[in-house]
Each structure stands twice: as structure tokens, then as C-alpha cells.
Amino acid sequence: MQDAAPDAPSLLRQRPFALFLGSRILSAAALQIQVVAVGWQVYDLTDSALALGLVGLAQFLPMLLLTLLVGQVADRVDRRRLVGLCRMVTALGGAGLAWGSLAGWLDRDAIFAFVVLFGTARAFEMPAQQALLAGVVAARDLPRGTAMATSANQVATICGPALGGFLYALGGAGAAYGLAALAFLLAGLMVLAIRIPARTLMRGKVTMESLFSGITFIWSRPALLGAVSLDMMAVLLGGAVALFPIYAKDILETGPWGLGMLRASPAIGALAMSLLLAWRPIGHGAGRRMFLAVILFGVATVVFGLSRSLVLSSAALILLGAADVVSVVVRQSLVQLSTPDEMRGRVAAVNALFIGTSNQLGEFESGVAAALLGPVPAVVLGGVGTVVVACLWMRWFPALLAIDRLEDVSPDAARQNAPFVAKR
């Protein structure tokens, strides 16, 4: 008989997991402070929705170009050191932004150059961080550990934007960038302090087969392919994050503090849901719950797009964040539980590309759509598109819809006898 899985307090008493969470909180908070400052500063300098979209594109392109490489690196080196190094590089870039803002030489092009640097560092960091979680908790604890890690991320996402907006309003961009750089530095030191048993590193020459093995692995598992592609399409179409500065300044007529509130609102809902899932992990019907959550995400996006009230907008974003975290926990748990440890870096890199496509490329898509159609039609059409995609994916990926308990997923059970064929 298996021992009962530890509860949330027991997991927190495990030092490697506690350090992992602490480092994740600091780095996520630093990222959100940085995002608020970059978004407001770029829009203040350019007054352009397209420029906001280009910020997302500048972060996404390094991830797109480096996906196959970063997966190899994450499986061939110590993942703790890789994550720590990436956060140190981001800290140096943040210090450069602070210096440029305070000295007065930072312009739009310089900001884009720093954003490319951050995107490159995150391209290496994300798959290593995702794979590292499976090294600090047991397989049976992954759904709960994923929910707790998501909770930690959302705590930072609530505090970070509000703090970033406050610092920007009070001390300018330099103060916000400086605090973000310090937080990234501390986060890097904390992850380097994690001590876990050594794992077997990938050896041998890099071949075309090994380069594309992460893509092949996901493609051959319909439930996994459905989960990562559904999450990608939902945020790609329904993500209105890049347009928050426009909504805060022009539609809701607030200042940087209002932008901070909009940034924090999805995280409030996500935190509440992730704490609930850490206390009571998803039981039966995991696939069905994921689809329902994505539909709710689309509906909340439409409400936000039509709102002219900061209170209603924040409420819609809170609901959106709660729905999104259900999708995140299901997807991340499937990725970790379906993948052997020796392949987690490569598979996580492909998963990170899907995430980057939805987040950063979604920001670019939102900026272009807003420039062509206006911000409100762009957000509303994106929300409607998300609902349509969820309905199509239920038909095309029945293996995902049929998933019952996440704890029952394994590398063997996740694979179907035949590769993915879309049902039409």
C-alpha cells in the first residue's frame, strides 16, 4: 500500500521545495514589476499599441529560435545552476534599465534590446525551472506541488504589479527596475542553494533525432498535445495583457496604479484557485474541468473587453485568473507526469514554447489587432475565439476530454497506440 501523499504544510517543510517556492516568488514578483515598468514606459514614450505588441514579440523571438537548443541544455547540465545563471543575467539587465532610466539615455530601442536579453534568459530558464520541480518533489506529489508553485507565482503576481505601479508613480522607472534587479539576484542565489540528489545527465552527440525528440514526444501523445495547444490558443486569442496600459490610461482613465490593479487582478483569482487546488487537488474529471475552465476564461475576457468600470474590469480579470490556473495545473501536471526525467528538459522546452507563443506572441497579436480594430473589438473577438477553440478541441482531442485523475497518468499510460489524428 502506498503512503498517503503529504499535505501542503508537509511539503513546505521540505527544504528543497521551500527554497524552490521562495525563489519562484521573488523571480515572479521581479518579472511583474519589470513588466509593468516596461509597459508603461514604452507606451509613455510611443503612445502606440503596436509598440506594446512589439515588446511581446521581442520576448518571444528568442524563445522561438532557441527552443530546440534550450531543451538539450536543460537535460545536459545541472538545472539549478542554469536557472540561477539566467536569473543573474536578468538581474544585470534590470540594473541596466535602472541606470538608463536614471541617467536619461534609455529610449524605446534600448528598452527593446534589454527585452530581447530577458527573452533569451527566460528561454533557457523556463524549461529548466519546469523540469526542476519534478526533482524537488515526488511524482505522487506533483499535482499538489504544481498547485502550490502556481500559488507562489500568483502571490508574486499580485504584489509585483501593484508594487511596480506604486514605485513607478512614486520614484519613476529607475526605482521599479532597481528593485526588480535586486529581487532577481536574490532569487538566483536561493535556487543555487537547493540541494537535491544528482540526476543522470543526457550524454552523447546532439543529433537531429535528439533535437526534435521533445516535439515528437508531445505529438505522439494526443492528450498532452491537446492540453498544451488548448492552453496556447486560449491565451493567444484571449490574452489582453498587452493592452492593459491602453485600458488603464485611455478607457478606464486611471494612472500607473490602475495598471497595477489590472495586472494584479488575474493573479488574485489565480491565487484563490491555486490555494484551493493545493488543499483539494483536482480529483475526477480533470480533462472535462480543463475545457470548462477555458470556456470561462473566454467569457471573462469578453466581459473585461466591454467594461468601462475599473471594479467590473478587475472582477472579470479575477474570474479569468481563477479559470486560467485550472488549465495551468492540468497542463503542467500532464507534462511532468507523462515525461521520463531524462527527457523533461526537452519536453519542457517545447511546452515553454507553447507558453511563450500564448503569452509573448499573444501580446504582439493583441497589439496588432488593437492597432487595426481598436482595443475593445480586439479583446472581445479574442474572448469569443477562445470559446470557439475550446469547443473545437473537445471534438478534436477526445483523449484529453476523457482524462479522469491526474495521479493515474504515467509515461506509458499517456501514450496512445497511434499518433495524433484530428477528429473532424
Disulfide bonds with the S-S distance in Angstrom:
none
